[in-house]
């Protein structure tokens, strides 16, 4: 008997993405959307698909939203996508073959092909970009100590799928900048919760190194202007992390 799978997505104002991400998940046995009270048409679009179940929860951090989504899943196999990610047909087939393999592992990383401003990015740190996207609910949970850049703790065996998914990141510079600042603020709050304290040398040292790493070590320079933009935005997120940490100490 074929294994059943639950597809999960967390959303906030994703009306531009929600229809396409649901379409690429249509092979799943159920699709669960956990939404942070979107102000656009995300929910209305999602509910047009009879396979979709929508829940709304106030956003606290990404880890909590993801664990809430997992709690709603009926099936042990979980496929978790971001709203701006897409499965190719070969990857869909690989996922179905994997979960029906008697020797399947407990969780699988998936590499991502990254797009920024509608252009494929080959370097800038994206060449090694992979995340857990397929896993067994009974064997994995997102670490509650992480507010952003969520970490899946797997109590079992792990592997890597062969095919990549497509990550259509923001199509404009400002939206991506806003996202990186938001991530930085959450990361600063996370550091404070973990009893880290602000240090000006750490702040500027890590900010500078992040740009150097993305632009030089990870060859962002070969991605042209987009590589420069991405390297800057990665360093900006680190800068905002320490601004956020310092702000928490001053409250």
C-alpha angles and dihedrals in degrees: 000000000000117000115246123230136201118214116208133193130173115209147187120173094341100146090131092055109027099084094050096045091049090049093055090049095051092110090065120099092235136007118211123195119194106192130192094219098284116212095208132061097286096115097044091052093046093051092057088078112076092209092061125093115194126205127176126212131168109256116248100153139330096258094055092048091051094048090048089053091050090052090061095052116111096198133062096230111077127194109190119191134173114235091250094053126094133195119224119221092253090052092049089053092046091052092051092047091047098053091047093051110105088216095053117145123232100253138011134205118219123204117225133218105218126218124189124183086355092301126115110245116212103180137009090106094304094104091079096038112135136146139181105266103153122050147134115265090217092057106040145049135169114257109255092212091069119080095178137013085039120222121215112214109211121198095198146023125336137198143166126251117231100227125067128230122225117248110199099192121187116321093214135048098235095054092051091047090053090050094051091049090050091050090049093052092051091047090053090052089049092052091050091050088052090054097254116149133211120266121177094213091052090047097055096031094055093041092053093044092051090058092045092048095050097040101037112015094038091039098242086153088073091060091065119213092350090055090053091048094048093047091051093047092050090053090045089057090054090048091052090049092063094040087055092047092050090048091053091053091053096053 
